[in-house]
Amino acid sequence: MTDKDSGVPVHFDCVLARLAQGETLERGEAVAYIGGGRFAVVCFNARSEFPGKGTENRKFSIKKIFEWENKDNRAAWRSAVCDHYSVT
């Protein structure tokens, strides 16, 4: 991922930690990647789909979205990384 402030490469887990640190998360909430360079505070609502079977249906709602990377303005270093690892 690209650091939002400096534009240099940054670890995915570091972005998650940085965003989570700035939030007061309630029970059942987490910061998660939702695609397209965006993260969100999501609230999970687990309920049993089949009582007694131990199967849970995990539904969630998005409470807040963080636009982290602009997919229309990708950092130049990403092309080199993609070209290196996308070779089959």
C-alpha positions in Angstrom: 0.0 0.0 0.0 1.0 3.6 -0.4 1.3 5.9 2.7 -1.5 8.4 2.5 0.7 11.3 3.6 4.1 10.6 2.1 3.4 8.4 -0.9 6.0 5.8 0.1 5.3 2.1 0.4 3.8 1.0 3.8 2.8 -2.4 5.2 -0.9 -3.3 5.0 -1.0 -4.2 8.7 0.5 -0.9 9.6 -2.3 0.9 7.8 -4.8 -1.2 9.7 -3.1 -0.5 13.0 -2.9 3.3 12.3 -6.6 3.5 11.4 -7.7 1.4 14.4 -5.6 3.5 16.8 -7.5 6.6 15.8 -10.9 5.0 16.4 -12.9 4.1 19.5 -14.2 0.7 18.5 -17.2 -0.8 20.2 -17.9 -4.5 20.8 -18.3 -6.3 17.5 -16.5 -3.5 15.5 -13.3 -3.8 13.6 -11.3 -1.9 11.0 -11.2 -3.9 7.7 -10.1 -3.5 4.1 -13.1 -3.2 1.8 -11.3 -3.0 -1.5 -10.4 -0.2 -4.0 -7.9 1.3 -1.6 -10.5 1.8 1.1 -10.9 0.7 4.7 -13.9 0.9 7.0 -15.1 0.5 10.5 -17.4 -2.5 10.2 -19.9 -3.8 12.8 -20.4 -7.5 12.8 -23.7 -9.0 13.9 -23.4 -12.7 14.3 -26.5 -14.8 14.6 -27.1 -18.5 14.5 -28.6 -19.6 11.2 -29.3 -23.2 12.4 -29.8 -23.4 16.2 -27.9 -26.2 17.7 -25.7 -26.8 14.7 -23.0 -24.3 15.6 -23.2 -22.5 12.2 -23.1 -18.7 12.3 -24.1 -16.3 9.6 -21.9 -13.3 10.0 -23.5 -10.2 8.7 -22.0 -6.7 9.0 -22.7 -3.1 8.3 -20.3 -0.4 7.4 -20.2 2.5 9.9 -17.4 4.6 8.5 -15.3 4.6 5.3 -11.6 5.7 5.0 -10.5 6.6 1.5 -6.8 5.5 1.8 -5.5 5.1 -1.8 -6.8 7.0 -4.8 -7.2 4.2 -7.4 -7.0 6.8 -10.3 -3.7 8.2 -9.1 -1.5 5.2 -8.3 2.1 5.6 -7.0 4.8 5.0 -9.7 6.5 2.3 -7.6 3.3 0.1 -7.8 3.8 -0.5 -11.5 7.3 -1.9 -11.0 6.1 -4.2 -8.2 3.1 -5.4 -10.2 5.2 -6.0 -13.3 7.6 -8.0 -11.3 5.1 -10.3 -9.6 2.4 -10.5 -12.3 4.7 -12.5 -14.6 3.4 -16.0 -15.1 
